[in-house]
Amino acid sequence: MVFFEVKTARNGNQYVFAEERGLVGGKIKRTFQKYLGPREKFSDVPVGRRQALAPEDCTVQPFEFGISAAMWSVAEELDLPGVIDKVVGKRKGQHPSAGEYLTIAAINRVADPCSKSQLSEWFAHDFLSTRVSVDPSVLNAQTYWNYFQRLSPADFEAVELELAKQVQSRYRLSWDHLLYDTTNFFTFAAPDAPGEGLRHYGHSKENRNNLPLVNVYLLCSKPWGIPIMHRSYPGNNQDAKTFKGIPQEVAAHLQKLGVDPSTVTLGFDKGNLSPKGMKEVDAKHLKFVGSLKNSTQKDLLHVPREKFTKVLLPKSKKAVEYFRTEREVYDRARTLYVVVDPAKARKLVAKFNTELAARQANVETFISESLNVKKWRDPEAVTAKLQALIGKKNPWKSVLPFNVSGEPGALTVNITVDKAAKTAHEETLGRSIVFTNQDKWAPEDVIWSYREQYIIEHAFRAMKDPAAIAIHPMYHWSEKCIEGHVFTCVLALFLLSVLRLKLTLKSIPTSYEMIVHQLKRVHASRVVIHPTRTTFFKMAPLKGSTTKYVQLLHLRDLL
């Protein structure tokens, strides 16, 4: 309960405070205090005793605080609204500016993702309404449609360049190791006409191939996953085809940041590989760490384990084994590492043997219950059935060879386990092939560098999280608005990544999901005292580790 407290200064002047007391460590202590003003404004407050602040004495307006306040503090620190206004331009007399509109939308993607039509209702009950002077009614779909029509990919790149410079200067980051990957997200809107727009059917990474897709690529820094470049492109473009132009775009972006591309190592996965793409990587003198499909280097999958070297990976301290070799890949000499994860290999071998036993049991059941009965009297039908039960492709085809003999109606089946084929397949399990032109790194650094691809995968997961950035469902259909929506989501990821960086530097290594979970538990209220209209803000009581987040981010200072 909140009380009035009247205090008398040495000069005899009296002042009124709102305060709250509670049990702390077994003792009654003051837990909250806010100066309201001189006593003359509060003539009804008795002198010399406390008086409860009755409901009729004030108006309490609760609002969401934690995640919005933390994101806004990062946006202010890096002057996100000002950076956007500098690029897009601020129209005369316009208030709020384009930068403020887009910052509000970006914070909403993390705080409480909703459509632009619902944005005004969210804003009216959120902390941002105390910081940005804007009539909530103007935060609507039409307003954002108008702004998105003014934005272009060149504007997105200019904003991302300036933000990268800001965060690099403030936190002394380097761009010597970048991660590249692509994703796509589905939309319920109708697909665009062939050759037009962004919405097209393609291979959905969320198995929603029945819906139109929009592709997005992202370039992130290591180890914080801070996005420094992105682009939206048609959903039917294949990854390897898109990658052909990426080295040139990355090199140009780095040069605008004042970074020599030859000093940068680019990480990407095997889905982006193509001869032309790798030729462009070499032409731009980029260092890289990538992976190869096992099927392209089958002989390396059977290198004896005694030729492998054991090593501990940096940071994770995970034990792996590697075999290093040199060979020509994509017309250049490359360093290849065949990597074995012993723990993963054991699990895969166990899984393979379980599946093998299940297929054998299915075959035995068929032979004992159905062979030479009705249609299974025909050798061709039996052969087709056994192929379906065992598998027509390797390794099953080679591990479980069989033959059908005898006359129709008196057939016999011979099936065995080829131990040599089984052993040969088992030794390939748990192996991956990493290749690079980065010859200055130790083997464990190269292997760990590729495994850090999880950083950008986690960024994509956060962008698709319905409780966080929620890039879909998307309530836009025009190309400009889709690009603007994706840009807003990338801005949200940028703010969230910088917030994670700040917490990590303060000894709280955490994930995107945990930041959102902890800070969404922080609420506050606006208290208006009648009849003076004196206003103060009060944070709701905190519990557990949330208190540490609030303290380290200095969120109380924002009230």
NUZA-920487 format. One record per residue (C-alpha): residue in one letter; residue number from 1; z, x, y. Coordinates in steps of 0.1 Angstrom, whole numbers, padded with zeros to 4 digits. Each point is the difference from the previous one (the first is absolute). Layout:
REM residues N
PT   rest    nr       w       u       v
PT      a   NUM       Z       X       Y
...
REM end
This chain:
REM residues 559
PT   rest    nr       w       u       v
PT      m     1    0000    0000    0000
PT      v     2   -0009    0012    0035
PT      f     3    0028    0000    0027
PT      f     4    0001    0005    0038
PT      e     5    0020    0031    0010
PT      v     6    0011    0004    0037
PT      k     7    0008    0036    0010
PT      t     8    0014    0012    0033
PT      a     9   -0012    0033    0014
PT      r    10    0023    0024    0020
PT      n    11   -0013   -0013    0033
PT      g    12    0010   -0035   -0010
PT      n    13   -0035   -0014   -0007
PT      q    14   -0002   -0021   -0032
PT      y    15   -0029    0000   -0024
PT      v    16   -0010   -0022   -0029
PT      f    17   -0011    0012   -0034
PT      a    18   -0011   -0017   -0032
PT      e    19    0016    0016   -0030
PT      e    20    0005   -0006   -0037
PT      r    21    0028    0014   -0023
PT      g    22    0001    0004   -0037
PT      l    23    0018    0017   -0029
PT      v    24   -0010    0036   -0002
PT      g    25    0018    0023   -0025
PT      g    26    0028   -0025   -0003
PT      k    27    0005   -0002    0037
PT      i    28   -0011   -0025    0027
PT      k    29   -0025    0019    0022
PT      r    30   -0026   -0008    0026
PT      t    31   -0034   -0001   -0017
PT      f    32   -0021   -0012    0030
PT      q    33    0002    0001    0038
PT      k    34   -0025   -0010    0027
PT      y    35    0006    0000    0038
PT      l    36   -0008   -0033    0016
PT      g    37    0008    0004    0037
PT      p    38    0027   -0003    0026
PT      r    39    0027   -0027   -0005
PT      e    40   -0012   -0020    0031
PT      k    41   -0029   -0012   -0021
PT      f    42    0023   -0012   -0028
PT      s    43    0027   -0019    0019
PT      d    44    0009   -0021   -0031
PT      v    45    0011    0030   -0020
PT      p    46    0038    0003    0001
PT      v    47    0016    0033    0010
PT      g    48    0022    0019   -0024
PT      r    49   -0012   -0015   -0033
PT      r    50   -0031   -0003   -0021
PT      q    51   -0019   -0032   -0003
PT      a    52   -0024   -0010   -0028
PT      l    53   -0037   -0003    0011
PT      a    54   -0004   -0037   -0009
PT      p    55   -0035   -0013   -0011
PT      e    56   -0003   -0020    0032
PT      d    57    0006    0032    0021
PT      c    58   -0032    0017   -0013
PT      t    59   -0033   -0003   -0016
PT      v    60   -0007    0023   -0031
PT      q    61   -0036    0007   -0008
PT      p    62   -0004    0020   -0033
PT      f    63   -0031    0022   -0005
PT      e    64   -0014    0025   -0025
PT      f    65    0008    0035    0012
PT      g    66    0001    0029   -0024
PT      i    67   -0035    0008   -0012
PT      s    68   -0016   -0012    0033
PT      a    69    0023    0022    0021
PT      a    70   -0006    0030   -0022
PT      m    71   -0038   -0004    0002
PT      w    72    0002   -0007    0038
PT      s    73    0020    0032    0005
PT      v    74   -0027    0020   -0018
PT      a    75   -0028   -0018    0020
PT      e    76    0018    0008    0033
PT      e    77    0007    0036   -0011
PT      l    78   -0037    0006   -0006
PT      d    79   -0011   -0023    0028
PT      l    80   -0022   -0021   -0024
PT      p    81   -0007   -0027    0026
PT      g    82   -0010    0026    0026
PT      v    83   -0023    0019   -0025
PT      i    84   -0019   -0032   -0008
PT      d    85   -0003   -0010    0037
PT      k    86   -0013    0034    0008
PT      v    87   -0028   -0004   -0026
PT      v    88   -0008   -0037    0003
PT      g    89    0008   -0004    0037
PT      k    90    0023   -0024    0018
PT      r    91   -0016   -0028    0020
PT      k    92    0012   -0005    0035
PT      g    93    0029   -0023    0002
PT      q    94    0002   -0003   -0038
PT      h    95    0035   -0004   -0014
PT      p    96    0008    0008   -0027
PT      s    97   -0025    0027   -0007
PT      a    98   -0022    0005   -0031
PT      g    99    0024    0027   -0011
PT      e   100    0029   -0023    0001
PT      y   101   -0018   -0028   -0018
PT      l   102   -0011    0024   -0028
PT      t   103    0034    0016   -0002
PT      i   104    0016   -0035   -0004
PT      a   105   -0025   -0008   -0028
PT      a   106    0006    0033   -0018
PT      i   107    0038   -0004    0000
PT      n   108   -0004   -0036   -0012
PT      r   109   -0019    0014   -0030
PT      v   110    0032    0017   -0012
PT      a   111    0026   -0023    0014
PT      d   112   -0013   -0033   -0012
PT      p   113   -0038   -0001   -0008
PT      c   114   -0016   -0032    0011
PT      s   115   -0033   -0013    0013
PT      k   116   -0008    0004    0037
PT      s   117    0005   -0038    0005
PT      q   118    0037    0004   -0012
PT      l   119    0006    0031    0021
PT      s   120    0014   -0018    0030
PT      e   121    0027   -0017   -0020
PT      w   122    0011    0033   -0016
PT      f   123    0000    0018    0034
PT      a   124    0022   -0026    0016
PT      h   125    0028    0007   -0025
PT      d   126   -0005    0038   -0003
PT      f   127    0015    0030    0019
PT      l   128   -0034    0008    0015
PT      s   129    0003   -0031    0022
PT      t   130    0029    0018    0019
PT      r   131   -0022    0031    0006
PT      v   132   -0035   -0013    0007
PT      s   133   -0004   -0026    0028
PT      v   134   -0025   -0024   -0014
PT      d   135   -0002   -0037   -0004
PT      p   136    0000   -0006   -0038
PT      s   137   -0026   -0027    0002
PT      v   138   -0027    0026    0009
PT      l   139    0005    0018   -0033
PT      n   140   -0025   -0020   -0019
PT      a   141   -0032    0004   -0020
PT      q   142   -0023   -0004    0030
PT      t   143    0018    0028    0019
PT      y   144   -0004    0024   -0028
PT      w   145   -0036   -0011   -0006
PT      n   146   -0008    0010    0036
PT      y   147    0017    0034   -0003
PT      f   148   -0016    0008   -0034
PT      q   149   -0034   -0007    0014
PT      r   150    0005    0028    0026
PT      l   151    0010    0026   -0027
PT      s   152   -0024    0023   -0018
PT      p   153    0003    0027   -0027
PT      a   154   -0003    0026    0028
PT      d   155    0031   -0016    0016
PT      f   156    0019    0001   -0032
PT      e   157   -0008    0037   -0005
PT      a   158    0010    0008    0036
PT      v   159    0034   -0017   -0004
PT      e   160    0006    0017   -0033
PT      l   161   -0009    0034    0015
PT      e   162    0024   -0004    0029
PT      l   163    0028   -0013   -0023
PT      a   164   -0005    0030   -0023
PT      k   165    0003    0024    0029
PT      q   166    0032   -0018    0012
PT      v   167    0017    0001   -0034
PT      q   168   -0012    0036   -0006
PT      s   169    0015    0011    0033
PT      r   170    0033   -0018   -0004
PT      y   171    0007    0008   -0036
PT      r   172   -0020    0033   -0003
PT      l   173   -0021   -0012   -0028
PT      s   174   -0031    0018   -0013
PT      w   175   -0031   -0015   -0014
PT      d   176   -0007    0028   -0025
PT      h   177    0002   -0023   -0031
PT      l   178   -0014   -0035    0001
PT      l   179   -0004   -0027   -0026
PT      y   180   -0030   -0023   -0002
PT      d   181   -0004   -0031   -0021
PT      t   182   -0016   -0035    0001
PT      t   183    0012   -0035   -0008
PT      n   184   -0012   -0035    0005
PT      f   185    0016   -0034    0006
PT      f   186   -0013   -0034   -0008
PT      t   187   -0006   -0030    0023
PT      f   188   -0004   -0037   -0006
PT      a   189   -0027   -0002    0026
PT      a   190   -0036   -0004   -0012
PT      p   191   -0020    0032   -0005
PT      d   192   -0024    0013    0026
PT      a   193   -0037    0000   -0004
PT      p   194   -0014    0030   -0019
PT      g   195   -0003    0030    0023
PT      e   196    0022   -0016    0026
PT      g   197    0038    0000    0009
PT      l   198    0029    0014   -0021
PT      r   199    0008   -0028   -0025
PT      h   200   -0018    0006   -0032
PT      y   201    0006   -0002   -0038
PT      g   202    0009    0033   -0016
PT      h   203    0024    0017   -0023
PT      s   204    0035   -0012    0010
PT      k   205    0028    0024   -0004
PT      e   206    0023   -0030   -0004
PT      n   207   -0022   -0016   -0027
PT      r   208   -0012   -0028    0023
PT      n   209   -0037    0005   -0006
PT      n   210   -0007   -0037    0006
PT      l   211    0008    0004    0037
PT      p   212   -0018    0018    0028
PT      l   213    0015    0034    0009
PT      v   214    0004    0022    0030
PT      n   215    0002    0038   -0006
PT      v   216    0022    0023    0020
PT      y   217    0004    0038   -0001
PT      l   218    0030    0018    0013
PT      l   219    0006    0037    0009
PT      c   220    0038    0008   -0001
PT      s   221    0020    0031    0007
PT      k   222    0023    0015   -0026
PT      p   223    0029   -0004   -0007
PT      w   224    0008   -0030    0022
PT      g   225   -0031   -0021   -0005
PT      i   226   -0007   -0004    0037
PT      p   227   -0035   -0015    0004
PT      i   228   -0022    0019    0023
PT      m   229   -0034   -0016   -0007
PT      h   230   -0013   -0032   -0016
PT      r   231   -0032   -0020   -0003
PT      s   232   -0009   -0035   -0013
PT      y   233   -0033   -0003   -0019
PT      p   234   -0018   -0025   -0023
PT      g   235    0018   -0010   -0031
PT      n   236   -0030    0007   -0023
PT      n   237   -0002    0037    0010
PT      q   238    0009    0023   -0029
PT      d   239    0026    0027    0006
PT      a   240   -0022    0030   -0009
PT      k   241   -0028   -0013    0022
PT      t   242    0024   -0004    0029
PT      f   243    0015    0035   -0005
PT      k   244   -0034    0016    0007
PT      g   245    0006   -0004    0038
PT      i   246    0037    0006    0000
PT      p   247    0001    0038    0003
PT      q   248   -0021   -0002    0032
PT      e   249    0022   -0027    0015
PT      v   250    0032    0018   -0010
PT      a   251   -0013    0033    0015
PT      a   252   -0010   -0016    0032
PT      h   253    0034   -0018    0003
PT      l   254    0018    0033   -0006
PT      q   255   -0020    0018    0026
PT      k   256    0009   -0027    0026
PT      l   257    0037    0007   -0009
PT      g   258   -0006    0037    0006
PT      v   259    0002    0009   -0037
PT      d   260   -0024    0023   -0018
PT      p   261   -0012   -0019   -0031
PT      s   262   -0001    0032   -0020
PT      t   263    0038    0002    0002
PT      v   264    0005   -0035   -0014
PT      t   265    0003   -0009   -0037
PT      l   266   -0012   -0035   -0009
PT      g   267    0014   -0018   -0030
PT      f   268   -0020   -0027   -0018
PT      d   269   -0003   -0015   -0035
PT      k   270   -0029    0000   -0025
PT      g   271   -0013   -0034    0010
PT      n   272   -0015    0015    0032
PT      l   273   -0020    0028   -0017
PT      s   274   -0038    0004    0003
PT      p   275   -0023    0030    0003
PT      k   276   -0009   -0009    0036
PT      g   277    0036   -0006    0010
PT      m   278    0011    0034   -0013
PT      k   279   -0029    0016    0017
PT      e   280    0012   -0014    0033
PT      v   281    0035    0012   -0007
PT      d   282   -0014    0035   -0005
PT      a   283   -0022   -0003    0031
PT      k   284    0030   -0008    0022
PT      h   285    0020    0029   -0015
PT      l   286    0028   -0023   -0010
PT      k   287    0025    0010   -0026
PT      f   288    0007   -0026   -0026
PT      v   289    0021   -0010   -0030
PT      g   290   -0014   -0027   -0022
PT      s   291   -0003   -0010   -0037
PT      l   292   -0028   -0002   -0025
PT      k   293   -0006   -0026   -0026
PT      n   294    0011    0013   -0034
PT      s   295   -0033   -0010   -0015
PT      t   296   -0018    0026    0022
PT      q   297    0019    0029   -0015
PT      k   298    0007   -0010   -0036
PT      d   299    0003    0036   -0013
PT      l   300    0030    0006    0023
PT      l   301    0019   -0030   -0016
PT      h   302    0003    0020   -0032
PT      v   303    0012    0033    0014
PT      p   304    0030    0010   -0022
PT      r   305    0034   -0006    0016
PT      e   306    0011    0036   -0006
PT      k   307   -0025    0010    0027
PT      f   308    0018   -0021    0025
PT      t   309    0025    0013    0025
PT      k   310    0033   -0019    0007
PT      v   311    0009   -0006    0037
PT      l   312    0023   -0022    0021
PT      l   313   -0016   -0021    0027
PT      p   314    0013    0003    0035
PT      k   315    0024   -0027    0013
PT      s   316    0000   -0021   -0032
PT      k   317    0009    0030   -0022
PT      k   318   -0020   -0017   -0028
PT      a   319   -0010    0022   -0029
PT      v   320   -0037    0002   -0007
PT      e   321   -0024    0024   -0017
PT      y   322   -0034    0012    0013
PT      f   323   -0030    0019   -0011
PT      r   324   -0020    0017    0027
PT      t   325   -0037    0007   -0002
PT      e   326   -0031    0005    0023
PT      r   327   -0033   -0018   -0005
PT      e   328   -0028   -0014    0020
PT      v   329    0005   -0036    0011
PT      y   330   -0024   -0017    0025
PT      d   331   -0020    0031    0005
PT      r   332    0029    0022    0010
PT      a   333    0026    0021   -0018
PT      r   334    0033   -0019   -0001
PT      t   335    0034    0006   -0013
PT      l   336    0010   -0025   -0027
PT      y   337    0035   -0007   -0012
PT      v   338    0005   -0019   -0032
PT      v   339    0034   -0016    0004
PT      v   340    0023   -0013   -0028
PT      d   341    0030   -0022    0007
PT      p   342    0020    0005   -0032
PT      a   343    0022   -0031    0005
PT      k   344   -0030   -0021    0008
PT      a   345   -0019    0015   -0030
PT      r   346    0028   -0010   -0024
PT      k   347    0000   -0036    0013
PT      l   348   -0037   -0003   -0003
PT      v   349    0000    0014   -0035
PT      a   350    0027   -0024   -0010
PT      k   351   -0019   -0029    0016
PT      f   352   -0032    0011   -0018
PT      n   353    0017    0001   -0034
PT      t   354    0015   -0034    0006
PT      e   355   -0034   -0015    0008
PT      l   356   -0015    0018   -0030
PT      a   357    0026   -0015   -0023
PT      a   358   -0007   -0035    0015
PT      r   359   -0037    0003   -0007
PT      q   360    0006    0012   -0035
PT      a   361    0023   -0030   -0006
PT      n   362   -0027   -0024    0013
PT      v   363   -0026    0015   -0023
PT      e   364    0023   -0002   -0030
PT      t   365    0008   -0036    0008
PT      f   366   -0037   -0008    0002
PT      i   367   -0007    0017   -0033
PT      s   368    0028   -0017   -0019
PT      e   369   -0005   -0035    0014
PT      s   370   -0036   -0004    0010
PT      l   371   -0023    0025   -0018
PT      n   372   -0025   -0017   -0024
PT      v   373    0010   -0034    0012
PT      k   374   -0027   -0023    0015
PT      k   375   -0020    0018    0027
PT      w   376    0019    0033   -0007
PT      r   377   -0021    0003   -0032
PT      d   378   -0028    0015    0021
PT      p   379    0001    0038    0004
PT      e   380   -0015   -0001    0035
PT      a   381    0025   -0026    0012
PT      v   382    0029    0020   -0015
PT      t   383   -0013    0032    0017
PT      a   384   -0002   -0017    0034
PT      k   385    0035   -0014   -0004
PT      l   386    0015    0034   -0009
PT      q   387   -0017    0016    0030
PT      a   388    0015   -0027    0022
PT      l   389    0035    0006   -0015
PT      i   390   -0002    0038    0001
PT      g   391   -0021    0005    0031
PT      k   392   -0036    0010    0004
PT      k   393    0007    0030    0023
PT      n   394    0019    0032   -0004
PT      p   395    0027    0010   -0007
PT      w   396    0004   -0030   -0023
PT      k   397   -0035    0002   -0015
PT      s   398    0006    0037   -0011
PT      v   399    0037   -0003   -0008
PT      l   400   -0004   -0031   -0023
PT      p   401   -0033    0005   -0019
PT      f   402   -0008   -0027   -0026
PT      n   403   -0027   -0011   -0024
PT      v   404   -0008   -0033   -0017
PT      s   405   -0014    0001   -0035
PT      g   406   -0007   -0023   -0029
PT      e   407   -0020   -0032   -0005
PT      p   408    0004   -0031    0022
PT      g   409    0031   -0018   -0011
PT      a   410    0014    0031   -0017
PT      l   411    0003    0023    0030
PT      t   412    0024    0029    0003
PT      v   413    0011    0018    0032
PT      n   414    0009    0036    0002
PT      i   415    0019    0010    0032
PT      t   416    0018    0032    0007
PT      v   417    0016    0019    0029
PT      d   418   -0020    0031    0009
PT      k   419    0029    0023    0007
PT      a   420   -0022    0026    0017
PT      a   421   -0015   -0025    0024
PT      k   422    0035   -0014    0006
PT      t   423    0014    0034    0008
PT      a   424   -0029    0009    0022
PT      h   425    0005   -0032    0021
PT      e   426    0037    0004    0002
PT      e   427   -0003    0034    0016
PT      t   428   -0021   -0014    0028
PT      l   429    0027   -0025    0010
PT      g   430    0020    0007    0031
PT      r   431   -0026    0025    0014
PT      s   432   -0017   -0002    0034
PT      i   433   -0024    0023    0017
PT      v   434    0006    0011    0036
PT      f   435   -0027    0020    0018
PT      t   436    0001    0018    0034
PT      n   437   -0015    0026    0023
PT      q   438    0035    0008    0014
PT      d   439    0005    0035   -0014
PT      k   440    0030    0009    0022
PT      w   441    0024   -0024   -0017
PT      a   442    0021    0006   -0031
PT      p   443   -0009   -0022   -0030
PT      e   444    0031   -0021    0003
PT      d   445   -0009   -0007    0037
PT      v   446   -0035   -0011   -0009
PT      i   447    0013   -0023   -0028
PT      w   448    0027   -0015    0022
PT      s   449   -0025   -0004    0029
PT      y   450   -0021   -0023   -0022
PT      r   451    0030   -0019   -0012
PT      e   452    0010   -0008    0036
PT      q   453   -0029   -0024    0000
PT      y   454    0028   -0025   -0007
PT      i   455    0008    0002    0038
PT      i   456   -0031   -0018    0010
PT      e   457    0002   -0024   -0030
PT      h   458    0035   -0010    0013
PT      a   459   -0015   -0006    0034
PT      f   460   -0025   -0024   -0014
PT      r   461    0027   -0017   -0020
PT      a   462    0020   -0005    0032
PT      m   463   -0031   -0014    0017
PT      k   464   -0005   -0026   -0027
PT      d   465    0037   -0008   -0004
PT      p   466    0004   -0037    0010
PT      a   467    0035    0007    0013
PT      a   468   -0011    0029    0022
PT      i   469   -0034    0006    0016
PT      a   470   -0018   -0026   -0021
PT      i   471   -0037    0009    0008
PT      h   472   -0009   -0031   -0020
PT      p   473   -0004   -0029    0000
PT      m   474   -0022    0005    0031
PT      y   475   -0005   -0029    0024
PT      h   476   -0032    0014    0015
PT      w   477   -0037   -0003   -0008
PT      s   478   -0019    0019    0027
PT      e   479   -0007    0037   -0004
PT      k   480    0016    0009    0033
PT      c   481    0032   -0019   -0008
PT      i   482    0002    0014   -0035
PT      e   483   -0003    0035    0014
PT      g   484    0027   -0009    0026
PT      h   485    0023   -0014   -0027
PT      v   486   -0004    0032   -0021
PT      f   487    0007    0021    0031
PT      t   488    0031   -0020    0007
PT      c   489    0012    0006   -0036
PT      v   490   -0007    0037    0003
PT      l   491    0020    0001    0032
PT      a   492    0029   -0017   -0018
PT      l   493   -0003    0027   -0028
PT      f   494    0000    0027    0027
PT      l   495    0032   -0013    0016
PT      l   496    0017   -0004   -0034
PT      s   497   -0010    0035   -0011
PT      v   498    0014    0016    0032
PT      l   499    0032   -0021   -0005
PT      r   500    0002    0014   -0036
PT      l   501   -0005    0035    0014
PT      k   502    0028   -0004    0025
PT      l   503    0024   -0012   -0027
PT      t   504   -0010    0028   -0024
PT      l   505    0007    0026    0027
PT      k   506    0034   -0016    0004
PT      s   507    0007    0005   -0038
PT      i   508   -0009   -0035   -0012
PT      p   509   -0031    0005   -0022
PT      t   510   -0012   -0035   -0005
PT      s   511   -0030   -0022   -0008
PT      y   512   -0020   -0026    0020
PT      e   513    0015   -0028   -0020
PT      m   514    0036    0012    0004
PT      i   515   -0004    0004    0038
PT      v   516   -0012   -0036    0003
PT      h   517    0027   -0013   -0024
PT      q   518    0028    0017    0018
PT      l   519   -0010   -0007    0036
PT      k   520   -0009   -0037   -0007
PT      r   521    0037   -0005   -0007
PT      v   522    0009    0009    0036
PT      h   523    0002   -0031    0023
PT      a   524    0012   -0005    0036
PT      s   525    0008   -0028    0024
PT      r   526   -0005   -0006    0037
PT      v   527    0031   -0015    0015
PT      v   528   -0003   -0018    0034
PT      i   529    0033   -0008    0018
PT      h   530    0002   -0032    0020
PT      p   531   -0001   -0007    0029
PT      t   532   -0008    0035    0013
PT      r   533   -0029    0005   -0025
PT      t   534    0014    0035   -0007
PT      t   535   -0018    0012   -0032
PT      f   536    0010    0026   -0026
PT      f   537   -0013    0009   -0034
PT      k   538    0021    0003   -0032
PT      m   539   -0010    0015   -0033
PT      a   540    0012   -0018   -0032
PT      p   541    0024    0018   -0023
PT      l   542   -0016    0027   -0022
PT      k   543    0006    0008   -0036
PT      g   544   -0006    0029   -0023
PT      s   545   -0027    0026    0006
PT      t   546   -0016   -0021    0027
PT      t   547    0027    0013    0024
PT      k   548   -0013    0035   -0004
PT      y   549   -0036   -0010    0008
PT      v   550    0012   -0017    0032
PT      q   551    0021    0029    0011
PT      l   552   -0027    0027   -0006
PT      l   553   -0027   -0020    0017
PT      h   554    0024   -0008    0029
PT      l   555   -0010   -0037   -0001
PT      r   556    0032   -0012    0018
PT      d   557   -0013    0018    0031
PT      l   558   -0029   -0025    0001
PT      l   559    0023   -0030    0005
REM end
